[in-house]
Amino acid sequence: MFSSSARKFKQLALIAVLAVINVVSFQNCGADFAVRSDLSMGGGFQAGASCESQLQGQFQSTYAPFLSTTCKGCHVPGGAGKGAFAQSDKGGAFSAFLLATSNRIDTLAVSSSHAPGVTGPGNESAISSASQAWNAAVTNCKAGTGEDTGSGAVTSDKAMNATATDKDITWNLDSEMSVGTGNYGGATLTIAVRAVTANNYTTHYFNRPRLKAGTRPLHAESIMLKINGQLQNLGTIWSLTSGDVPAGQTVTLSTVQLFLEHPTLPSDTLAISFGKLEAQ
């Protein structure tokens, strides 16, 4: 547990912007690394509540009942559809839903050509009800600025060598920084990475970002992925983390996975950008 003077990491689920950014088409496999994220959201639930956990609960009561029955023929792990948002695992379904985007799901659910006999106008009532309830919850979840603060510190590049099994990649923040070098008291950042190939496309999963403070407390904001030297500047959930880590403690910054599509190459590298990283 944190001390009363230490602010918990706020796992702010989404960002308030004027439009949804849908980088990878729901029907296409991008040739380069790209991340999808439902960004048409913001909010402010009661003090002390995680926006991420609150919205996950809303997902379970809005979209999940429809998706888990209507879309389970394709949108499950190993299924033909991209985005396993119809799976039975609640956390996995929620992560996939955020990345597919609610707007895209709304559109395809009522499209007669997307999955003839399954999707079409007959779903309009169910989707409209789910969409209205979800958007109301999102509007009520505004907290934080939602703006990327830029790269205040960046780790060195490390080879991913991703396989189908989770692999931890760890940076010593005292010695493995390319931008923002300093004395962080022996702090480390660890992220689990894996790559799964199914139906002729490869999806990389990035999960459990853990910041471990050493002898000095840390303040960190906005972590973002840098793949093969390119910053994935897309306002994902991870980019909205903000808070303090007391000395000697470890914090998991987000429980939501990021999904990125790209063929696995031996030359793939990963670095992490912080909007702000300070030793107290």
Backbone as JSON, one array per atom type, in Angstrom:
{
  "sequence": "MFSSSARKFKQLALIAVLAVINVVSFQNCGADFAVRSDLSMGGGFQAGASCESQLQGQFQSTYAPFLSTTCKGCHVPGGAGKGAFAQSDKGGAFSAFLLATSNRIDTLAVSSSHAPGVTGPGNESAISSASQAWNAAVTNCKAGTGEDTGSGAVTSDKAMNATATDKDITWNLDSEMSVGTGNYGGATLTIAVRAVTANNYTTHYFNRPRLKAGTRPLHAESIMLKINGQLQNLGTIWSLTSGDVPAGQTVTLSTVQLFLEHPTLPSDTLAISFGKLEAQ",
  "N": [[0.84, -1.2, 0.0], [0.39, 2.3, -0.69], [1.83, 5.1, 1.04], [0.0, 7.66, 2.89], [0.75, 10.05, 1.83], [1.52, 9.58, -0.67], [0.62, 9.65, -4.01], [-1.54, 7.53, -5.76], [-0.99, 5.7, -8.78], [-2.81, 6.9, -11.46], [-4.77, 5.14, -13.43], [-5.74, 6.1, -16.11], [-8.18, 5.62, -18.35], [-8.86, 6.62, -20.97], [-8.77, 9.24, -23.47], [-9.86, 12.61, -23.94], [-10.78, 13.74, -26.99], [-11.34, 15.35, -30.17], [-11.99, 13.62, -32.17], [-12.22, 10.18, -33.15], [-9.36, 8.21, -33.35], [-8.48, 5.89, -35.61], [-6.27, 3.82, -36.37], [-5.41, 1.4, -37.59], [-7.19, -0.32, -39.99], [-10.21, -2.09, -39.37], [-10.55, -4.24, -40.94], [-8.2, -4.68, -42.25], [-4.7, -5.6, -42.38], [-2.11, -3.87, -41.13], [0.94, -2.83, -42.67], [3.05, -1.78, -41.3], [4.15, -1.2, -37.89], [1.44, -0.37, -35.86], [-0.93, 1.08, -33.69], [-4.18, 0.59, -32.38], [-6.71, 2.52, -30.89], [-9.48, 3.35, -28.87], [-10.32, 6.52, -28.7], [-12.32, 8.3, -28.21], [-13.14, 9.36, -25.76], [-13.39, 10.48, -22.34], [-13.23, 11.75, -18.95], [-14.56, 11.72, -15.49], [-14.92, 9.99, -12.93], [-15.94, 9.19, -9.53], [-13.82, 10.4, -6.85], [-10.79, 8.7, -6.33], [-11.47, 6.44, -7.69], [-10.57, 4.26, -10.34], [-10.44, 5.2, -13.66], [-10.09, 3.38, -15.65], [-10.93, 0.89, -14.51], [-13.56, 1.52, -13.91], [-14.67, 2.01, -16.45], [-14.32, -0.49, -17.56], [-16.2, -1.95, -16.15], [-18.5, -0.7, -17.11], [-18.36, -1.46, -19.79], [-18.9, -4.19, -19.54], [-21.59, -4.14, -18.95], [-22.75, -2.93, -21.12], [-21.72, -3.15, -24.04], [-20.63, -5.78, -23.95], [-22.59, -7.96, -23.5], [-23.93, -8.06, -26.01], [-21.78, -8.38, -27.88], [-20.56, -10.77, -27.03], [-22.36, -12.71, -27.69], [-23.34, -12.26, -30.34], [-21.02, -11.91, -31.88], [-19.29, -13.99, -31.39], [-18.6, -16.01, -33.12], [-16.46, -15.26, -34.68], [-14.84, -13.22, -33.5], [-12.94, -13.98, -31.39], [-10.17, -15.33, -29.48], [-7.94, -16.71, -31.79], [-9.87, -16.79, -33.69], [-11.47, -15.92, -36.87], [-11.91, -13.23, -37.11], [-10.53, -9.95, -36.68], [-9.53, -8.69, -33.61], [-10.36, -9.69, -30.55], [-12.82, -9.23, -29.1], [-15.1, -10.51, -28.34], [-14.56, -12.55, -26.67], [-14.59, -14.77, -23.78], [-13.04, -14.09, -21.6], [-12.99, -11.43, -19.48], [-11.23, -9.23, -19.09], [-9.54, -9.44, -21.34], [-11.41, -9.16, -23.41], [-12.28, -6.54, -22.97], [-9.91, -5.05, -23.39], [-9.47, -5.61, -26.11], [-11.76, -4.48, -27.17], [-11.41, -1.71, -26.65], [-9.28, -1.21, -28.34], [-10.25, -1.84, -30.84], [-12.14, 0.09, -31.2], [-15.12, 1.75, -30.29], [-16.72, 3.16, -32.11], [-16.06, 1.99, -34.55], [-16.91, -0.63, -34.16], [-19.64, -0.14, -33.8], [-20.32, 0.66, -36.4], [-19.72, -1.6, -38.03], [-21.3, -3.57, -36.9], [-23.87, -3.09, -37.77], [-23.66, -3.37, -40.45], [-24.57, -4.86, -43.43], [-22.86, -6.19, -45.11], [-20.58, -6.88, -43.71], [-20.59, -9.27, -42.07], [-22.53, -11.27, -43.4], [-25.78, -12.25, -42.52], [-25.24, -12.25, -39.87], [-24.31, -9.7, -38.98], [-25.92, -6.51, -39.48], [-28.82, -4.4, -40.28], [-30.64, -5.37, -38.4], [-29.39, -5.34, -35.98], [-29.43, -2.8, -35.05], [-30.98, -1.67, -32.94], [-30.01, -2.91, -30.57], [-27.3, -2.16, -30.67], [-27.49, 0.62, -30.7], [-28.56, 1.12, -28.17], [-26.5, 0.1, -26.52], [-24.39, 1.74, -27.32], [-25.24, 4.35, -26.62], [-25.4, 4.15, -23.8], [-22.75, 3.5, -23.19], [-21.32, 5.74, -24.21], [-22.33, 7.72, -22.56], [-21.25, 6.92, -20.12], [-18.56, 7.23, -20.68], [-18.37, 10.0, -21.11], [-18.73, 10.79, -18.54], [-16.38, 10.22, -17.38], [-14.15, 11.95, -17.15], [-10.96, 12.95, -16.5], [-7.91, 14.46, -15.84], [-5.65, 15.89, -18.26], [-5.38, 14.69, -20.73], [-3.55, 15.11, -22.72], [-0.63, 14.53, -24.62], [2.48, 14.85, -23.14], [4.9, 15.01, -24.35], [8.32, 13.89, -24.95], [10.03, 13.5, -22.24], [11.89, 11.83, -21.21], [13.65, 9.02, -22.41], [14.09, 5.58, -22.85], [16.89, 3.45, -23.71], [17.14, 1.71, -26.89], [16.06, -1.65, -27.15], [16.47, -5.01, -28.26], [13.6, -6.78, -29.3], [12.9, -9.49, -29.93], [10.57, -11.08, -29.94], [8.41, -13.75, -28.97], [5.9, -16.37, -28.85], [5.51, -16.58, -26.18], [5.24, -14.75, -23.16], [7.73, -12.35, -22.61], [9.9, -10.7, -20.49], [11.14, -7.44, -20.74], [13.59, -5.38, -19.51], [14.68, -2.26, -18.28], [17.39, -0.56, -16.83], [17.09, 2.37, -15.28], [19.04, 4.15, -14.55], [21.23, 3.66, -16.15], [20.44, 3.03, -18.73], [19.29, 4.94, -20.55], [18.41, 7.01, -23.27], [17.58, 9.58, -23.58], [17.2, 12.12, -21.15], [18.94, 11.3, -19.09], [20.07, 10.42, -15.79], [20.25, 10.33, -12.17], [18.41, 7.92, -10.92], [18.18, 6.43, -8.7], [18.6, 3.67, -8.95], [16.33, 2.65, -10.17], [14.01, 0.63, -12.09], [12.4, -0.25, -15.17], [10.0, -2.45, -16.41], [8.6, -4.41, -18.98], [6.33, -6.72, -20.38], [6.45, -8.68, -23.31], [5.05, -10.23, -26.17], [4.53, -12.16, -29.18], [2.08, -13.2, -31.38], [1.07, -15.3, -33.97], [-1.6, -15.68, -36.12], [-4.02, -16.76, -38.46], [-2.55, -15.74, -40.6], [-1.55, -13.24, -39.87], [0.42, -11.23, -37.66], [0.3, -10.4, -34.27], [1.5, -8.24, -31.86], [1.83, -8.13, -28.37], [1.85, -5.99, -25.63], [2.33, -5.75, -22.28], [1.67, -5.42, -18.7], [3.3, -3.11, -17.67], [5.77, -2.24, -15.48], [6.97, -0.2, -12.96], [9.69, 0.12, -10.95], [10.81, 1.52, -8.07], [13.95, 2.47, -6.7], [16.24, 3.49, -4.44], [15.25, 6.02, -4.36], [12.23, 7.94, -4.39], [9.91, 8.06, -7.14], [8.54, 10.13, -9.73], [6.4, 9.85, -12.4], [5.13, 10.3, -15.72], [2.97, 9.64, -18.45], [3.69, 7.16, -20.37], [4.96, 5.83, -23.36], [5.14, 3.79, -26.3], [8.03, 3.13, -28.27], [8.78, 2.03, -31.25], [11.09, 0.39, -33.21], [12.49, 2.77, -33.41], [10.48, 4.61, -33.88], [8.11, 6.72, -32.47], [5.1, 5.74, -31.05], [2.75, 7.66, -31.2], [-0.07, 7.9, -30.12], [-1.93, 8.31, -28.12], [-2.62, 6.2, -26.25], [-3.92, 4.12, -23.56], [-1.75, 3.72, -21.83], [-0.32, 6.06, -22.17], [-1.5, 7.83, -20.51], [-0.92, 7.45, -17.86], [-0.05, 8.59, -14.59], [1.69, 9.62, -11.75], [3.11, 8.84, -8.47], [5.79, 6.82, -7.25], [6.71, 5.29, -4.36], [9.91, 4.97, -2.7], [11.54, 1.86, -3.08], [9.27, 0.45, -3.82], [7.07, -1.24, -6.17], [5.11, -0.53, -8.98], [2.45, -1.5, -11.02], [1.7, -0.09, -13.95], [-0.48, -0.14, -15.71], [-3.22, -2.35, -16.31], [-4.16, -3.01, -18.72], [-3.62, -4.39, -21.92], [-1.55, -3.45, -24.73], [-2.07, -3.72, -28.2], [-0.36, -4.43, -31.13], [0.11, -4.58, -34.61], [2.25, -6.32, -36.74], [4.67, -7.86, -38.81], [6.96, -10.17, -37.32], [10.26, -9.26, -36.91], [13.8, -9.89, -36.95], [15.22, -7.62, -36.4], [13.65, -5.94, -34.87], [13.11, -3.4, -32.47], [12.59, -2.05, -29.16], [11.76, 0.77, -27.26], [11.03, 2.93, -24.5], [9.18, 5.82, -23.98], [8.91, 8.51, -21.74], [6.65, 11.01, -20.74], [7.29, 12.53, -18.58], [9.8, 12.02, -16.19], [10.97, 11.79, -13.04], [13.22, 11.77, -10.29], [12.61, 11.95, -6.88]],
  "CA": [[0.0, 0.0, 0.0], [1.11, 3.55, -0.68], [1.61, 5.96, 2.2], [-1.06, 8.63, 2.63], [1.29, 11.19, 1.1], [1.88, 9.18, -2.04], [-0.53, 9.53, -4.9], [-1.57, 6.29, -6.54], [-1.03, 5.89, -10.21], [-4.15, 6.99, -12.01], [-4.82, 4.4, -14.69], [-6.79, 6.8, -16.83], [-8.42, 4.73, -19.47], [-8.95, 7.15, -22.31], [-8.44, 10.64, -23.63], [-10.92, 13.37, -24.6], [-10.33, 14.39, -28.21], [-12.47, 15.71, -31.01], [-12.32, 12.55, -33.1], [-11.64, 8.87, -32.89], [-8.25, 7.83, -34.21], [-8.56, 4.45, -35.88], [-5.07, 3.76, -37.2], [-5.42, 0.2, -38.42], [-8.55, -0.69, -40.36], [-10.71, -3.31, -38.72], [-10.53, -5.33, -41.91], [-6.91, -4.79, -42.9], [-3.52, -5.79, -41.55], [-1.15, -2.83, -41.48], [2.27, -3.31, -42.99], [3.97, -1.28, -40.29], [3.6, -1.17, -36.54], [0.41, 0.64, -35.63], [-1.78, 0.72, -32.57], [-5.53, 1.11, -32.44], [-7.21, 2.85, -29.55], [-10.7, 4.12, -28.86], [-9.95, 7.75, -28.01], [-13.45, 9.22, -28.16], [-13.58, 9.24, -24.39], [-12.72, 11.22, -21.3], [-14.16, 11.6, -17.86], [-14.27, 12.02, -14.11], [-15.67, 9.24, -11.93], [-15.72, 9.65, -8.16], [-12.43, 10.44, -6.41], [-10.21, 7.45, -5.88], [-11.83, 5.34, -8.59], [-9.8, 4.18, -11.57], [-11.26, 5.33, -14.86], [-9.95, 2.12, -16.37], [-11.78, -0.14, -13.93], [-14.94, 1.96, -14.04], [-15.12, 1.79, -17.82], [-14.42, -1.92, -17.79], [-17.5, -2.34, -15.63], [-19.51, -0.22, -18.05], [-18.3, -2.32, -20.97], [-19.57, -5.45, -19.23], [-23.04, -3.96, -18.91], [-23.25, -2.3, -22.34], [-21.39, -3.87, -25.26], [-20.24, -7.18, -23.78], [-23.65, -8.94, -23.75], [-24.16, -8.16, -27.45], [-20.61, -8.9, -28.58], [-20.24, -12.14, -26.63], [-23.31, -13.62, -28.33], [-23.45, -12.02, -31.77], [-19.73, -11.9, -32.59], [-18.42, -15.04, -30.88], [-18.17, -16.91, -34.18], [-15.23, -14.78, -35.32], [-14.0, -12.3, -32.72], [-12.42, -14.64, -30.2], [-8.78, -15.73, -29.73], [-7.81, -17.73, -32.82], [-10.97, -16.68, -34.64], [-11.16, -15.29, -38.15], [-12.05, -11.78, -37.03], [-9.52, -9.19, -35.95], [-10.07, -8.12, -32.38], [-11.06, -10.75, -29.81], [-13.65, -8.55, -28.11], [-16.24, -11.36, -27.97], [-14.06, -13.65, -25.85], [-15.19, -14.89, -22.45], [-12.19, -13.41, -20.62], [-13.49, -10.06, -19.4], [-10.15, -8.27, -19.31], [-9.11, -9.52, -22.73], [-12.46, -8.59, -24.26], [-12.26, -5.09, -22.78], [-8.73, -4.52, -24.07], [-9.7, -5.7, -27.55], [-12.81, -3.52, -27.49], [-10.81, -0.38, -26.69], [-8.39, -1.09, -29.49], [-11.06, -1.88, -32.06], [-12.9, 1.34, -31.08], [-16.57, 1.6, -30.24], [-17.32, 3.67, -33.34], [-15.87, 1.01, -35.62], [-17.8, -1.74, -33.85], [-21.0, 0.32, -34.1], [-20.51, 0.69, -37.85], [-19.7, -2.94, -38.61], [-22.39, -4.39, -36.35], [-25.1, -2.87, -38.54], [-23.33, -3.49, -41.86], [-25.03, -6.12, -44.02], [-21.78, -6.84, -45.85], [-19.46, -7.28, -42.84], [-20.76, -10.71, -41.82], [-23.92, -11.5, -43.81], [-26.54, -13.18, -41.69], [-24.91, -11.99, -38.46], [-24.38, -8.25, -38.82], [-26.9, -5.88, -40.35], [-29.76, -3.47, -39.65], [-31.34, -5.98, -37.28], [-28.64, -5.08, -34.74], [-29.4, -1.36, -34.76], [-31.56, -1.36, -31.64], [-29.08, -3.34, -29.52], [-26.08, -1.35, -30.75], [-27.82, 1.99, -30.3], [-28.7, 1.13, -26.71], [-25.17, -0.08, -25.93], [-23.57, 2.9, -27.64], [-25.67, 5.49, -25.82], [-25.01, 3.94, -22.41], [-21.29, 3.56, -23.13], [-20.87, 7.11, -24.41], [-22.67, 8.47, -21.35], [-20.27, 6.56, -19.1], [-17.3, 7.83, -21.09], [-18.48, 11.43, -20.85], [-18.66, 10.98, -17.09], [-15.09, 9.72, -16.9], [-13.12, 12.91, -17.52], [-9.99, 13.28, -15.45], [-6.6, 14.66, -16.46], [-5.67, 16.74, -19.45], [-5.49, 13.89, -21.94], [-2.61, 15.56, -23.73], [0.71, 13.99, -24.54], [3.39, 15.89, -22.64], [6.16, 14.95, -25.05], [9.3, 12.93, -24.47], [10.95, 14.05, -21.27], [12.93, 10.82, -20.98], [13.47, 7.87, -23.31], [15.05, 4.5, -22.61], [17.64, 2.97, -24.87], [16.49, 0.67, -27.68], [16.43, -3.03, -26.87], [15.89, -5.98, -29.18], [12.4, -7.42, -28.75], [12.98, -10.95, -30.07], [9.29, -11.54, -29.4], [7.91, -15.08, -29.28], [4.52, -16.57, -28.4], [5.51, -16.59, -24.71], [5.61, -13.46, -22.57], [9.15, -12.14, -22.29], [10.13, -9.42, -19.82], [12.24, -6.56, -21.15], [13.82, -4.5, -18.36], [15.67, -1.19, -18.41], [17.92, 0.12, -15.65], [16.9, 3.76, -15.64], [20.27, 4.9, -14.3], [22.27, 3.41, -17.15], [19.91, 2.67, -20.05], [18.45, 6.03, -21.04], [18.99, 7.77, -24.38], [17.19, 10.97, -23.3], [16.82, 12.29, -19.76], [19.8, 10.53, -18.2], [20.18, 10.99, -14.46], [20.32, 9.4, -11.04], [17.06, 7.51, -10.55], [18.25, 5.6, -7.51], [18.55, 2.24, -9.25], [14.98, 2.28, -10.61], [13.91, -0.16, -13.31], [11.11, -0.36, -15.86], [9.88, -3.77, -17.03], [7.4, -4.62, -19.79], [6.24, -8.05, -20.98], [6.17, -8.62, -24.75], [4.94, -11.49, -26.89], [4.0, -12.02, -30.54], [1.27, -14.37, -31.74], [0.67, -15.32, -35.37], [-2.82, -16.44, -36.39], [-4.71, -16.33, -39.68], [-1.61, -15.06, -41.49], [-1.05, -11.94, -39.42], [1.09, -11.29, -36.36], [-0.06, -9.37, -33.31], [2.38, -8.09, -30.71], [1.13, -7.75, -27.14], [2.7, -5.33, -24.64], [1.51, -5.73, -21.07], [2.25, -5.32, -17.36], [4.4, -2.16, -17.49], [6.04, -2.14, -14.04], [8.02, 0.74, -12.57], [10.2, -0.23, -9.62], [11.68, 2.55, -7.5], [15.04, 1.98, -5.88], [16.46, 4.24, -3.2], [14.62, 7.34, -4.46], [10.86, 7.94, -4.93], [9.83, 8.5, -8.53], [7.33, 10.68, -10.32], [6.42, 9.54, -13.84], [3.92, 10.62, -16.46], [2.82, 9.39, -19.88], [4.62, 6.24, -21.02], [4.57, 5.51, -24.73], [6.01, 2.84, -26.99], [8.85, 3.57, -29.39], [9.05, 0.79, -31.97], [12.04, 0.57, -34.3], [12.86, 4.18, -33.47], [9.34, 5.46, -34.16], [7.21, 6.88, -31.35], [3.69, 5.45, -31.35], [2.15, 8.81, -30.53], [-1.47, 7.72, -30.44], [-2.82, 8.51, -27.0], [-3.14, 4.97, -25.67], [-4.12, 4.14, -22.11], [-0.47, 3.87, -21.13], [0.17, 7.44, -22.25], [-2.22, 8.65, -19.54], [-0.53, 7.17, -16.48], [0.57, 9.72, -13.9], [1.7, 9.45, -10.31], [4.36, 8.7, -7.72], [6.15, 5.49, -6.74], [7.59, 5.42, -3.2], [11.17, 4.21, -2.74], [11.46, 0.45, -2.75], [8.0, -0.17, -4.22], [6.83, -1.49, -7.59], [3.75, -0.24, -9.41], [2.03, -1.88, -12.37], [1.11, 1.16, -14.41], [-1.78, -0.4, -16.33], [-3.56, -3.76, -16.49], [-4.65, -3.17, -20.09], [-2.58, -4.67, -22.91], [-1.55, -2.78, -26.02], [-1.96, -4.65, -29.31], [0.2, -3.82, -32.32], [0.21, -5.55, -35.68], [3.46, -6.15, -37.53], [5.44, -9.11, -38.9], [8.1, -10.21, -36.4], [11.54, -9.17, -37.59], [14.93, -9.99, -36.02], [15.75, -6.28, -36.11], [12.69, -5.15, -34.1], [13.58, -2.85, -31.2], [11.6, -1.39, -28.32], [12.18, 1.73, -26.25], [9.89, 3.53, -23.82], [9.25, 7.27, -23.78], [8.16, 9.1, -20.63], [6.4, 12.43, -20.83], [8.08, 13.09, -17.48], [10.37, 11.04, -15.26], [11.75, 12.54, -12.06], [13.54, 11.19, -8.99], [12.28, 12.94, -5.86]],
  "C": [[0.87, 1.25, 0.0], [0.89, 4.25, 0.66], [0.57, 7.01, 1.85], [-0.57, 9.82, 1.82], [1.61, 10.86, -0.34], [0.62, 9.04, -2.88], [-0.44, 8.24, -5.68], [-1.52, 6.64, -8.02], [-2.48, 5.92, -10.66], [-4.13, 6.29, -13.37], [-5.97, 4.96, -15.51], [-7.0, 6.11, -18.16], [-8.32, 5.42, -20.81], [-8.81, 8.66, -22.31], [-9.57, 11.37, -24.34], [-10.33, 14.1, -25.8], [-11.54, 14.64, -29.08], [-12.89, 14.59, -31.95], [-11.67, 11.27, -32.67], [-10.51, 8.65, -33.87], [-8.29, 6.33, -34.38], [-7.45, 4.12, -36.86], [-5.07, 2.55, -38.11], [-6.86, -0.16, -38.72], [-8.94, -1.99, -39.71], [-10.59, -4.5, -39.65], [-9.16, -5.55, -42.54], [-5.79, -5.0, -41.9], [-2.48, -4.79, -41.98], [0.23, -3.41, -41.73], [3.3, -2.88, -41.96], [3.32, -1.36, -38.92], [2.56, -0.06, -36.45], [-0.46, 0.16, -34.5], [-3.15, 1.33, -32.76], [-5.98, 1.43, -31.03], [-8.47, 3.68, -29.68], [-10.45, 5.37, -28.03], [-11.11, 8.72, -27.87], [-14.02, 9.29, -26.76], [-12.8, 10.16, -23.47], [-13.54, 11.06, -20.05], [-13.72, 11.93, -16.47], [-15.15, 11.28, -13.14], [-15.26, 9.72, -10.54], [-14.25, 9.53, -7.76], [-11.98, 9.08, -5.92], [-10.54, 6.27, -6.77], [-10.97, 5.4, -9.84], [-10.74, 4.27, -12.75], [-11.24, 4.01, -15.63], [-10.91, 1.07, -15.83], [-13.25, 0.23, -14.03], [-15.47, 1.69, -15.45], [-15.19, 0.31, -18.17], [-15.76, -2.45, -17.29], [-18.63, -1.9, -16.55], [-19.53, -1.06, -19.31], [-19.06, -3.62, -20.73], [-21.08, -5.31, -19.25], [-23.61, -3.34, -20.18], [-22.96, -3.16, -23.57], [-21.2, -5.37, -25.07], [-21.38, -8.18, -24.02], [-23.95, -9.14, -25.24], [-23.0, -8.84, -28.16], [-20.37, -10.37, -28.28], [-21.21, -13.16, -27.23], [-23.3, -13.48, -29.85], [-22.14, -12.26, -32.51], [-18.81, -13.05, -32.21], [-17.96, -16.03, -31.95], [-16.85, -16.52, -34.81], [-14.28, -14.05, -34.37], [-13.65, -12.86, -31.35], [-10.97, -15.02, -30.49], [-8.7, -16.89, -30.72], [-8.91, -17.69, -33.85], [-10.57, -15.92, -35.89], [-11.21, -13.77, -38.08], [-10.93, -11.12, -36.25], [-10.16, -8.52, -34.74], [-10.91, -9.14, -31.64], [-11.94, -10.16, -28.72], [-14.89, -9.34, -27.72], [-15.82, -12.52, -27.08], [-14.67, -13.63, -24.46], [-14.35, -14.22, -21.37], [-12.53, -11.92, -20.61], [-12.41, -9.03, -19.69], [-9.68, -8.25, -20.75], [-10.13, -8.92, -23.68], [-12.46, -7.07, -24.17], [-11.09, -4.45, -23.51], [-8.95, -4.5, -25.58], [-10.75, -4.7, -28.0], [-12.24, -2.11, -27.6], [-9.98, -0.18, -27.94], [-9.14, -1.13, -30.81], [-11.79, -0.56, -32.26], [-14.39, 1.08, -31.16], [-17.23, 2.08, -31.52], [-17.21, 2.66, -34.47], [-16.79, -0.2, -35.4], [-19.24, -1.36, -34.15], [-21.29, 0.22, -35.6], [-20.63, -0.71, -38.43], [-20.84, -3.82, -38.11], [-23.67, -4.25, -37.15], [-24.86, -2.94, -40.04], [-23.76, -4.85, -42.4], [-23.9, -6.89, -44.68], [-20.64, -7.33, -44.96], [-19.48, -8.77, -42.56], [-22.21, -11.05, -42.12], [-24.6, -12.57, -42.97], [-26.29, -12.98, -40.2], [-24.99, -10.49, -38.17], [-25.4, -7.68, -39.81], [-27.84, -4.98, -39.58], [-30.51, -4.05, -38.46], [-30.66, -5.75, -35.95], [-28.73, -3.63, -34.28], [-29.92, -1.03, -33.37], [-30.59, -1.7, -30.51], [-27.83, -2.47, -29.49], [-26.36, 0.08, -30.31], [-27.93, 2.1, -28.79], [-27.35, 1.03, -26.03], [-24.33, 1.17, -26.12], [-23.95, 4.11, -26.79], [-25.24, 5.35, -24.36], [-23.5, 4.06, -22.24], [-20.79, 5.0, -23.24], [-21.21, 8.0, -23.21], [-21.67, 8.19, -20.25], [-18.92, 7.21, -19.4], [-17.28, 9.33, -20.79], [-18.32, 11.73, -19.37], [-17.32, 10.56, -16.51], [-13.95, 10.66, -17.28], [-12.24, 13.23, -16.33], [-8.64, 13.4, -16.11], [-6.75, 15.43, -17.76], [-5.85, 15.93, -20.71], [-4.52, 14.3, -23.03], [-1.25, 14.93, -23.52], [1.67, 15.1, -24.13], [4.74, 15.86, -23.34], [7.12, 13.97, -24.41], [10.28, 13.6, -23.53], [12.1, 13.12, -20.97], [12.62, 9.62, -21.86], [14.52, 6.82, -22.98], [15.85, 4.21, -23.87], [16.82, 1.93, -25.62], [16.99, -0.7, -27.24], [15.77, -3.95, -27.88], [14.69, -6.65, -28.54], [12.52, -8.94, -28.78], [11.72, -11.61, -29.53], [8.93, -12.94, -29.88], [6.48, -15.19, -28.75], [4.39, -16.59, -26.88], [5.93, -15.22, -24.19], [7.08, -13.42, -22.21], [9.29, -10.76, -21.66], [11.32, -8.71, -20.43], [12.38, -5.51, -20.05], [14.91, -3.48, -18.68], [16.09, -0.71, -17.03], [17.91, 1.61, -15.97], [18.1, 4.65, -15.32], [21.25, 4.8, -15.47], [21.76, 3.15, -18.56], [18.86, 3.68, -20.51], [19.15, 6.72, -22.2], [18.67, 9.25, -24.27], [16.79, 11.05, -21.83], [17.66, 11.45, -18.8], [19.91, 11.22, -16.84], [20.29, 9.91, -13.41], [18.9, 9.1, -10.57], [17.07, 6.51, -9.39], [18.14, 4.11, -7.77], [17.18, 1.76, -9.69], [15.03, 1.47, -11.89], [12.49, -0.07, -13.87], [11.09, -1.7, -16.58], [8.55, -3.87, -17.77], [7.45, -6.02, -20.38], [5.78, -7.93, -22.43], [6.0, -10.04, -25.27], [4.36, -11.22, -28.27], [3.3, -13.32, -30.92], [0.84, -14.25, -33.2], [-0.54, -16.22, -35.54], [-3.47, -15.87, -37.63], [-3.84, -15.41, -40.54], [-1.27, -13.62, -41.09], [-0.53, -12.08, -38.0], [0.67, -10.11, -35.5], [0.93, -9.39, -32.16], [1.57, -7.58, -29.53], [2.15, -7.16, -26.17], [1.86, -5.18, -23.38], [2.36, -5.66, -19.81], [3.45, -4.37, -17.29], [4.6, -1.89, -16.0], [7.21, -1.2, -13.78], [8.42, 0.45, -11.14], [11.16, 0.87, -9.16], [12.75, 1.91, -6.64], [15.14, 2.78, -4.59], [15.78, 5.61, -3.21], [13.18, 7.2, -4.97], [10.87, 8.5, -6.35], [8.5, 9.17, -8.83], [7.43, 10.45, -11.82], [5.08, 9.89, -14.46], [4.06, 10.13, -17.9], [3.9, 8.48, -20.46], [4.06, 5.84, -22.38], [5.59, 4.59, -25.36], [6.78, 3.54, -28.11], [9.34, 2.31, -30.09], [9.96, 1.08, -33.16], [12.36, 2.06, -34.53], [11.7, 5.14, -33.68], [8.4, 5.51, -32.96], [5.78, 6.62, -31.79], [2.83, 6.47, -30.62], [0.65, 8.85, -30.77], [-2.39, 7.79, -29.23], [-3.41, 7.26, -26.42], [-3.33, 5.13, -24.17], [-2.81, 4.38, -21.38], [0.01, 5.31, -21.14], [-0.47, 8.34, -21.2], [-1.91, 8.3, -18.1], [0.16, 8.38, -15.88], [0.55, 9.46, -12.41], [3.08, 9.25, -9.73], [4.55, 7.26, -7.27], [7.1, 5.69, -5.56], [8.85, 4.57, -3.35], [10.93, 2.77, -2.32], [10.18, -0.25, -3.16], [7.93, -0.33, -5.73], [5.37, -1.24, -7.9], [3.54, -0.77, -10.82], [1.21, -0.72, -12.91], [-0.24, 0.99, -15.08], [-1.98, -1.9, -16.46], [-4.06, -4.04, -17.9], [-3.47, -3.41, -21.03], [-2.69, -3.71, -24.09], [-1.33, -3.84, -27.1], [-1.37, -3.89, -30.49], [0.42, -4.89, -33.36], [1.43, -5.27, -36.54], [4.14, -7.51, -37.64], [6.63, -9.05, -37.94], [9.4, -10.23, -37.2], [12.68, -9.27, -36.57], [15.45, -8.63, -35.58], [14.82, -5.43, -35.24], [13.28, -4.68, -32.77], [12.44, -2.14, -30.47], [12.3, -0.43, -27.38], [10.91, 2.33, -25.66], [10.15, 5.01, -23.59], [8.38, 7.67, -22.59], [7.87, 10.56, -20.96], [7.18, 13.17, -19.75], [8.56, 11.95, -16.61], [11.3, 11.79, -14.32], [12.0, 11.7, -10.81], [13.34, 12.27, -7.94], [13.42, 13.09, -4.86]]
}
